[in-house]
Amino acid sequence: MQEAILNYAVKAKNNPNYLSLTDFESMHPYIKRQCENGEYFTRRNTLTDFKIFENMFGYKLPKDIGDLINLFWHPYIYGFYKVNECIILFSCHKHKTENDDDIMKQKDGIIDLAVNWREVYDGDIIHYLPIGWKGYSGSYILYELSTGRIFEEDFDNDGKPAEEPFANSLKELIQGLSFEPTG
């Protein structure tokens, strides 16, 4: 996972439109300073405790999602992959007043996505975990817990995954993201 994120970080750094810092005024000063210097992915030297997730949902956060949270602080990961709609994965940065564990409870974070998907669409969080959304339609990007494959939410059947995955892993998705439409 680390290699995939580092490769994406290089693409982000070379993309002049990657980040608008006005969206992150409340970002922790250290992380914001790194972003202002074009270092959007800052290696973490502390870890987030995932117990809150496990207590809420009854299972451990998959390792690759945990790595996405604990390897680097980052504003978000986004891009196009096999679809003409931008995919946005949850962010992993803390705000000025937050500690490392608070990021689990952020708006549009991993817990918020799971709770919303379950409550609004009766999403099956025992088999799938939302890890992001598509930028225009808002359809969820779903991580299949048993295999790690990535699905988009079925456009015609909210709360259900499409029949076929569009990536075999989170790592494959991150490595394949492009800032230009690919579909």
Salt bridges, closest charged atoms under 4 A:
GLU25 OE1 - LYS32 NZ 3.09
GLU39 OE2 - LYS13 NZ 2.45
GLU54 OE1 - LYS51 NZ 3.82
GLU54 OE1 - LYS60 NZ 3.54
ASP67 OD2 - LYS63 NZ 2.85
GLU85 OE1 - LYS134 NZ 3.79
ASP100 OD2 - ARG44 NH2 3.77
ASP100 OD1 - LYS94 NZ 2.85
ASP102 OD1 - LYS105 NZ 3.68
ASP108 OD2 - LYS107 NZ 3.80
ASP124 OD2 - HIS127 ND1 2.62
GLU144 OE1 - ARG149 NH2 2.89
GLU152 OE1 - LYS134 NZ 2.46
